[in-house]
């Protein structure tokens, strides 16, 4: 009898232990770098609502699509877009073969290190830089150049690799969505082939789930080998009104959640959150001048004005980097 009693006690202990572990797992925080508050709760409430089978807001996994802007939403975009830094480095490397650039904008400002002069050339100047520095090669050659650059390129102020200048709270958010059977896509104004070589390693988002701007290409057979050549002309700009168009063209479905940080993301969030059923839109507000950079309405890069004013009325969650995030970067 005593042996039976011992087994009974052990059984009760094991069941209790298992229940405790299960409870602890259920109660574990999926967003540990987020401070408790309305934005964090809104995220959890949304995910819970759309993943609870039998609930009024349940969404099947095939329709759980979330889109994230990249620059300023998943990683740093100050003091300039990372891809722009890549283009500037490429201009300096190519300059010896183009002596005419020293007297021609936007190249003149780039070679002089005059960012204000470059900014004065506007979007046209930036587009020209991207066209020149990203073309004249095959897609495979460009992938290698971009991969080699991002592996060593460092932020000019922190000295950290650009791939370390990612936002820890947003990495957790991406993982949280993945663990709840969301398909997560990057939808960025950045170049699609610039991002694809490293997004899976950095964010866990595979290449086929990257939507971005692109330049024109052509298919050719050179010395018996088929190649795709990159041409010096912009094909599609995946920004502002272009984002919903890019999403429809690449993904084929309207997202139920969209995340951004600037007015360039306004139309993406507007389109995503205007659909039927439960929807979620989130804007990251860069208001932390101590741990990152404080900027919004007057910024050259990542301007946030209209979305900051109209977002709350549209039901979007505005995240204060200063108040809602415990940390900004991994290991901080």
ZIHU-V393571 format. One record per pair of residues at least 4 apart in sequence whose ideal C-beta (glycine too) atoms are under 8 Angstrom apart, sorted by the first residue. I is the first residue (numbers start at 1). J is the second residue. D is the distance in whole Angstrom. If there is no record, write none. Layout:
i = <I I>
j = <J J>
d = <D D>
This chain:
i = <1 2 3 4 5 6 7 8 9 10 11 12 13 14 15 16 17 18 19 20 21 22 23 24 30 30 30 30 30 31 31 31 31 31 31 31 32 32 33 33 33 33 33 33 34 34 34 34 34 34 34 34 35 35 35 35 35 36 36 37 37 37 38 38 39 39 39 39 39 39 39 40 40 41 42 42 42 43 43 43 43 43 43 44 45 46 46 46 46 47 47 47 47 48 49 49 49 49 50 50 50 50 50 50 51 51 51 51 51 52 52 53 54 57 57 59 59 59 59 59 60 61 61 63 63 64 64 64 64 64 64 65 65 65 65 65 65 65 65 65 66 66 66 66 66 66 66 66 66 66 67 67 67 67 67 67 67 67 67 67 67 67 67 67 68 68 68 68 68 68 68 68 68 68 68 69 69 69 69 69 69 69 69 69 69 69 69 69 70 70 70 70 70 70 70 71 71 71 71 71 71 71 71 71 71 72 72 72 72 72 72 72 72 72 73 73 73 73 73 73 73 74 74 74 74 74 74 74 75 75 75 75 75 75 75 76 76 76 76 76 76 76 77 77 77 77 77 78 78 78 78 78 78 78 79 79 79 79 79 80 80 80 80 81 81 81 82 82 82 82 83 83 83 83 83 84 84 84 85 85 85 85 86 86 86 86 86 86 86 87 87 87 87 87 87 88 88 88 89 89 89 90 90 90 90 91 91 91 91 91 91 91 91 92 92 94 94 94 95 95 95 95 98 100 101 101 101 102 102 102 103 104 105 105 105 105 106 106 106 106 106 106 106 106 107 107 108 108 108 109 109 109 109 109 109 109 110 110 110 112 114 115 116 117 118 118 119 120 121 121 121 122 123 124 125 126 127 127 127 128 129 130 130 130 130 131 131 131 131 131 132 132 134 134 134 134 134 134 135 135 135 135 135 136 136 137 137 137 137 137 138 138 138 138 138 139 139 139 139 139 139 139 140 140 141 142 142 142 143 143 143 143 144 145 146 146 146 146 146 147 147 147 148 149 150 150 150 150 152 153 153 154 154 154 154 154 155 155 155 155 155 158 160 160 160 161 163 163 163 164 164 165 166 166 166 166 166 166 167 167 167 167 167 168 168 168 168 168 168 168 169 169 169 169 169 169 170 170 170 171 171 171 172 173 173 174 174 174 174 174 175 175 176 177 177 177 178 178 178 182 183 184 184 185 185 185 185 185 185 185 185 186 186 186 186 186 186 186 186 187 187 187 187 187 187 187 187 188 188 188 188 188 188 189 189 189 189 189 189 189 189 190 190 190 190 191 191 191 191 191 192 192 192 192 192 192 192 193 193 193 193 194 195 195 195 196 196 197 198 199 199 199 199 199 199 200 200 200 200 205 205 206 211 211 211 211 211 212 212 213 213 213 213 213 213 214 214 214 214 215 215 215 215 215 215 216 216 216 216 216 217 217 217 217 217 218 218 218 219 219 219 219 220 220 220 220 221 221 221 222 236 236 237 238 238 238 239 239 240 240 240 240 241 241 242 243 243 243 243 243 243 244 244 244 244 245 246 247 247 247 247 247 248 248 251 254 254 254 255 255 256 256 256 256 256 256 257 257 257 257 257 258 258 258 258 258 258 258 258 258 259 259 259 259 259 260 260 260 260 260 260 260 260 260 261 261 261 261 261 261 261 262 262 262 262 263 263 263 263 263 264 264 265 265 265 266 266 266 266 267 268 269 269 269 269 269 269 269 269 270 270 271 272 272 273 273 273 273 273 273 274 275 279 280 281 281 281 281 281 282 282 282 282 283 283 283 283 283 283 283 283 284 284 285 285 285 285 285 285 285 286 286 286 286 286 286 286 286 287 287 287 287 287 287 288 288 288 288 288 288 288 288 289 289 290 291 291 291 291 291 292 292 295 295 295 295 296 296 296 296 297 297 297 297 298 299 299 304 305 306 307 307 308 310 311 311 312 312 319 319 320 321 321 327 328>
j = <5 6 7 8 9 10 11 12 13 14 15 16 17 18 19 20 21 22 23 24 25 26 27 28 44 172 175 176 179 40 43 44 169 172 173 176 172 326 168 169 172 325 326 327 39 40 43 169 172 324 325 326 40 323 324 325 326 40 41 41 323 324 42 317 43 282 317 318 319 320 324 44 324 45 46 280 317 47 173 176 280 282 317 48 49 50 257 278 280 51 176 177 180 52 55 57 58 278 57 58 59 64 256 278 58 59 64 180 181 57 58 58 58 277 278 63 64 256 277 278 64 181 182 253 256 177 180 181 182 183 256 182 183 185 251 253 254 255 256 257 177 182 183 184 185 255 256 257 258 259 184 185 186 187 211 243 247 251 255 257 258 259 268 272 73 74 170 174 184 185 186 187 258 259 260 73 74 186 187 188 189 259 260 261 262 264 265 268 74 75 186 188 190 195 212 75 77 81 82 83 188 189 190 301 302 76 77 78 261 262 284 286 301 302 167 170 259 260 261 265 284 166 167 170 171 174 186 203 82 162 163 165 166 167 202 82 155 162 165 166 292 293 81 82 261 301 302 286 292 293 295 299 301 302 115 156 157 293 301 84 85 115 301 85 190 301 86 153 162 190 87 130 190 191 194 88 126 129 89 153 156 162 90 133 146 149 150 153 194 91 126 129 130 133 134 92 110 129 93 149 153 94 133 134 145 95 101 107 110 111 129 132 133 110 111 98 132 133 101 102 107 111 107 104 107 108 111 107 108 111 108 108 109 117 121 125 110 117 118 121 125 126 128 129 111 129 112 114 117 114 115 116 117 118 120 121 114 118 129 117 118 119 120 121 125 126 300 125 125 126 128 126 127 128 129 130 131 234 237 132 133 134 191 215 234 135 215 232 233 234 136 232 142 191 193 194 215 230 215 230 231 232 233 230 232 141 142 145 229 230 142 227 228 229 230 143 193 217 227 228 229 230 144 227 145 146 193 230 147 193 196 197 148 149 150 193 194 197 198 151 197 198 152 153 162 163 197 198 161 161 162 158 159 160 161 162 159 160 161 162 165 165 164 165 329 165 198 201 202 329 330 329 170 171 202 203 329 330 171 284 325 328 329 172 325 327 328 329 330 332 173 324 325 326 327 328 174 259 284 175 203 330 176 177 259 178 184 203 204 205 179 204 180 182 184 257 182 184 204 257 209 205 209 205 209 210 211 247 250 251 255 195 199 203 205 209 210 211 212 211 212 238 243 246 247 258 268 195 210 211 212 213 238 212 213 237 238 239 242 243 264 194 195 212 213 195 212 213 214 215 196 210 211 212 213 214 238 197 212 214 230 212 199 210 212 207 210 207 202 203 205 206 207 209 210 204 205 206 207 209 210 210 238 246 247 250 251 238 246 234 236 237 238 239 242 234 235 236 238 230 231 232 233 234 235 230 231 233 234 235 228 229 230 231 235 228 229 231 226 227 228 229 226 227 228 229 225 226 227 227 242 246 242 242 243 246 243 264 263 264 266 267 245 267 246 247 264 265 267 268 271 248 267 268 271 249 250 251 254 255 268 271 252 254 255 271 272 275 268 272 272 275 277 278 279 280 272 279 280 281 282 265 268 269 271 272 273 280 281 282 265 281 282 283 284 264 265 266 268 269 282 283 284 307 265 283 284 285 286 302 304 302 303 304 307 303 304 305 306 307 302 303 269 283 307 270 306 307 310 271 272 273 281 282 283 307 311 314 316 274 314 275 279 281 279 280 281 314 315 316 279 279 315 317 311 314 315 316 317 316 317 318 319 304 307 308 311 316 317 318 319 319 321 296 304 308 318 319 320 321 292 293 294 295 296 302 304 321 294 296 320 321 322 323 292 293 294 320 321 322 325 328 293 294 322 321 322 327 328 332 321 328 299 301 302 304 303 304 305 308 303 304 305 308 303 303 304 308 309 310 311 316 318 314 316 318 316 318 324 325 324 325 328 332 332>
d = <6 6 7 6 6 6 6 7 6 6 6 6 6 6 6 6 6 6 6 6 6 6 6 6 7 7 8 4 7 6 7 7 7 5 7 6 7 8 5 4 6 6 5 5 7 4 8 5 7 6 6 7 7 7 5 7 6 6 8 7 7 6 6 8 7 7 5 8 5 8 5 7 7 6 6 8 5 6 7 8 8 7 7 6 6 6 7 7 4 6 7 7 5 6 6 4 8 5 6 6 4 7 7 5 7 8 8 5 7 7 6 6 7 7 4 5 5 6 7 7 7 4 8 7 7 8 7 6 4 7 6 7 5 7 6 6 8 4 6 8 5 5 7 5 7 6 7 4 7 7 8 5 8 4 8 8 6 8 5 7 5 7 6 7 6 6 7 7 7 7 6 7 8 5 8 4 7 8 6 6 8 7 4 6 7 7 5 7 5 7 5 4 6 7 8 7 4 5 7 8 6 7 6 8 7 7 4 8 4 6 7 7 8 4 8 7 6 6 5 7 6 6 6 5 8 8 7 6 7 7 8 5 4 7 8 8 7 8 4 8 7 8 5 7 8 5 5 8 8 4 7 8 6 7 8 7 7 8 8 5 6 7 6 7 7 6 7 8 5 8 6 7 5 6 5 6 7 8 7 7 8 8 6 8 7 6 8 7 7 6 8 5 6 5 7 7 5 8 6 7 7 6 4 8 8 6 7 6 5 7 7 8 6 7 7 6 8 7 6 8 7 6 7 6 4 7 6 7 6 6 6 6 6 7 5 6 6 8 5 4 4 7 6 6 6 8 6 8 7 4 7 8 3 4 8 7 8 6 7 7 6 6 7 7 6 8 6 8 3 7 8 7 6 6 7 6 6 6 8 6 6 5 7 7 7 6 6 5 6 6 8 6 6 6 8 7 6 6 6 5 6 4 8 7 7 4 5 8 7 6 7 4 6 6 7 6 6 7 8 4 8 6 7 7 6 6 6 6 6 7 8 5 6 6 6 7 5 5 8 6 4 7 7 5 6 6 7 5 8 7 5 8 6 6 6 7 7 5 8 6 5 7 4 6 8 7 7 8 5 7 7 6 7 6 6 7 7 7 7 8 8 6 7 7 8 5 7 6 5 7 6 8 5 8 7 8 6 8 8 6 7 7 6 7 8 6 6 6 6 7 6 7 7 4 5 8 6 6 7 8 7 6 7 7 5 7 6 8 8 6 8 6 6 7 6 7 5 7 7 5 8 7 5 6 6 8 6 6 8 7 5 8 6 7 6 7 6 4 8 8 6 6 6 5 7 7 6 5 7 8 6 6 7 3 7 5 7 8 8 7 8 7 5 5 6 4 5 8 5 5 5 7 7 8 5 6 6 5 6 5 7 8 6 5 6 5 7 5 8 7 6 5 5 7 8 8 5 5 8 6 6 7 6 6 5 8 4 5 7 4 5 6 6 6 7 7 5 6 7 8 6 8 7 6 8 6 7 5 8 6 7 7 5 5 6 4 6 5 8 5 7 6 7 5 6 6 8 7 6 4 8 6 6 6 4 6 6 5 7 7 7 8 7 8 8 7 6 5 8 4 7 7 7 7 6 7 7 7 4 7 8 7 5 5 8 4 7 8 5 8 8 8 5 8 7 7 3 8 6 6 8 6 7 7 7 6 4 7 7 6 7 4 6 5 7 6 6 6 5 5 8 8 6 7 7 6 6 5 8 6 6 6 4 8 7 7 8 8 6 6 7 8 6 6 4 7 4 6 6 7 8 6 8 7 7 7 7 4 7 6 5 8 6 7 5 7 5 6 7 5 7 5 6 7 7 7 6 6 6 6 6 6 6 5 7 7 7 6 5 7 6 6 5 8 5 8 6 8 4 4 8 7 7 4 8 8 8 8 5 7 6 5 4 8 7 8 7 4 7 6 7 7 5 7 7 5 7 5 7 6 5 8 7 6 4 6 7 6 5 8 5 5 7 4 6>
